[in-house]
Amino acid sequence: MSDAVFAPGMPGRASGGPTHGPVRAFLRLVVIEHSVFALPFAYVAALAACFAVSRSVHWRDLALVTVAMVAARTFAMATNRIIDRAIDARNPRTAGRELVTGVVSVRTAVVGSIVALAVFLGSAAALSWLCLALAPVAVAPLFVYSYAKRFTDFPQAILAIAQAVAPVGAWIAITGRWSWSAVLLGLAVGTWIGGFDLIYSCLDAEVDRRIGVRSVPARFGVRAALAASVVTHVVTFALFVVFGLLEDFGAWWWAGLVLTAAAFCYEHAIVSPTDLSRMNRAFLTANGFVGIGLFAFALADLVSRGLSG
């Protein structure tokens, strides 16, 4: 199964090479550098909210959103690794992960996840009492996702909910109120990540069937999972379009969506039921652009319409 908790699915890799202390080993466990993939659409929502409220960036709130996002993703990744360590040990693709090999102890992972959760809650409290009150709503699907493969053939549905929370939370952090535009952006992010995870989970279809892990490709086959991913990403693109219309985005946003459509087409063109060898390229190239690239176009659009620092 995928690692895609608060980040796009990440290729499994062994933990080979020395580490330097429990903190660095823990950061390797949660692949801390991939936090960059968790942030772009939270920033899109936050900056669009800043534009709607005052046309200026709320730097303090944006910094707190960043800390909250990184902390939430770290909690999710650590928790997922702890809960899945027995499953990871039975899968050749994931057998080199730090908790399986002993590079990171379970105690270190638990302590790290607790610290990350505390930082997330502290950041939410610093934003507003409403953010703190809603924090459990954000945490719950992150935790439940790690168990989803044990009780449903559709764990991507739980993953999509977990991903959808971030843009909504970022909007509330800036404005203190609900936004249907942010909900649509959140759903776009959720279906984007869920759709890629459908592709990524195809790597483990045979192993999942053998060890009893539930997934769409394990239950319905790789071809069905890839087809479902295409449909899911069509929905993603439609939601991006509606979000842009509701927030009155201009030429930069639409140019970004044209390239996003190209990235989706490329992603689905380079994988097939008989050839999953270019999965890493789909992750790094296509999903890297959809996240970071579309954020850059959104920022350019907001600045061109008057967003200032």
Secondary structure, DSSP 8 states (H G I E B T S, - for coil): ----SSS---------S---SHHHHHHHHTTGGGGGGTSHHHHHHHHHHHHHHTSB--HHHHHHHHHHHHHHHHHHHHHHHHHTHHHHHT-TTTTTSHHHHTSS-HHHHHHHHHHHHHHHHHHHHHH-HHHHHHHHHHHHHHHHHHHHTTT-S-HHHHHHHHHHHHHHHHHHHHHSS--HHHHHHHHHHHHHHHHHHHHHGGGGHHHHHHHT---HHHHH-HHHHHHHHHHHHHHHHHHHHHHHHHTT--HHHHHHHHHHHHHHHHHHHS-BTTB-TTHHHIIIIIIHIIIIIHHHHHHHHHHHTT-B-
